[in-house]
Amino acid sequence: MGFHKTISNFIEQKQDKYIELSERIWGCPELYFAEHRSSEILAGALEEEGFEVQRKVAGLETGFVASFGSGNPVIAVLGEFDALAGLSQKKGLTEYDPVEAGGNGHGCGHNLLGTGSLAAAVAVKEYMQETGLEGTIRYYGCPAEENGSGKAYMVRAGLFEDVDLAFSWHPMTKPSVWHVSTLANYSVRYRFQGKSAHAAAAPHLGRSALDAVELMNVGVNYLREHMVSEARIHYAITDTGGASPNVVQANAEVLYLIRAPKMKQVQELTERVNNIAEGAALMTGTSVEAVFEGAASDLVPNTVLAETMYQHLSAIGVPAYDEQDYRFAEEIQATLSREDIEADVSGPDRETVKKLKNKAIADFIAPFAGEAAMAGSTDVGDVSWVVPTTQCLTACFALGTPLHTWQVVSQGAMPIAHKGMLQAAKVIASTAVDAMENQEIIDKATAEWKDRLDGESYVSLIPAEKTPPKR
């Protein structure tokens, strides 16, 4: 495996370009299904690199697939680029200071994720050109990971049917391989409609949609005692119906996110939540409409690919951090709670935990942790049901930084993040090249994938009639 230096050189020669791309996306944070500028930045960059780009795939306005090469094997690299609402933040600061009050921000580092995956795909292309390696490298521009599950639409449309392996990564606080299972999820918006009335003069004429929302939430809280312990149910009241207490609220809305370890379990749990919503409507004399928002399948791990990727992570090693990197990370840590940092100081053995203590940056690679279960969700899960898939993590943020925070946004356009992004690109590209040169890796990963599915076939959680929203 003497290609690590070659791959690294390809990426380092263009690192300024990749950093600029990631910062351009950081500077135009767009929400799910509306990532028009971010998507075009990446698609255009891939066209400049000689990839053939197909836009608006699977009915997704901001989804695309970029391909180079022909024939087998076919390797997919997944890229994301959506931001989060309410997390606007100026870069490089150690206090909260939004660019735009209430604006969007890349609080999960997807500006890095999409660009790092692009750098990996380009490096594989350049390796193919230099060595004559045959096969196809594809970059999947995947919108709406945070909400809406763009990859699930791509999988449903059959865009992965001829793919042999899929790779991705995620910006995090520690370098590792993400060898985990995740929870399937289902998101539903419940819209209640009642009848307005004067709350004092004629309350008997009103039918409160807000009462229905509150009763539904109470009902779901009682449900929590009677579901599998690994399941999770979250909600946000997105419309209270108004700001006047002397008016019976005729309309109100609550958004639910329902999670469970398996797709069948999340379907069953969603049906129970639907029944509670109907019950709340009956109790209040209102009506309710359940509107599908998004869904993601549980992630199917693959030990063969995880161990292969870990070998390349170890061979690539960690970036060279300088004094400014450490100082900035320490200043970020000062904005975090002790609980945040202690929760992140963990590892597969006691020695790793000991080494992480009192560090601002996780500047070493811990031993391979083995398989674990994670309480979160990702639409990478849908991809893993139709093709063997694995992901790596790299240290883009100070140790202890929780995702979905302004601290992530602040760090996401700084050297620590850029170094982690380029490290991930090298690891993914090296793993992809290794698999393309060694069919045995693909065969073993596929055999394990089939064994894990145990005859079960992928069934999309997205309703058949549902199409991606246009935004």
Secondary structure, DSSP 8 states (H G I E B T S, - for coil): -TTHHHHHHHHHHTHHHHHHHHHHHHTS---TT--HHHHHHHHHHHHHTT-EEEESGGG-TT-EEEEEEESS-EEEEEEE---BTT----TT-SS---SSTT--B-TT-HHHHHHHHHHHHHHHHHHHHHH---EEEEEEEE--TTTT-HHHHHHHTTTTTT-SEEEEEEEESS-EE--EE--EEEEEEEEEE-B--BTTT-GGG-B-HHHHHHHHHHHHHHHGGGS-TT-EEEEEEEE-S-S-TTB--SEEEEEEEEEESSHHHHHHHHHHHHHHHHHHHHHHT-EEEEEEEEEE------HHHHHHHHHHHHHH------HHHHHHHHHHHTTS-HHHHHHH---SSHHHHHHHTT-SS--S-------EE-S---THHHHHTTS-EEEEEEE-S-TT--SSSHHHHHHTTSHHHHHHHHHHHHHHHHHHHHHHH-HHHHHHHHHHHHHHHTT-----SS-TT------
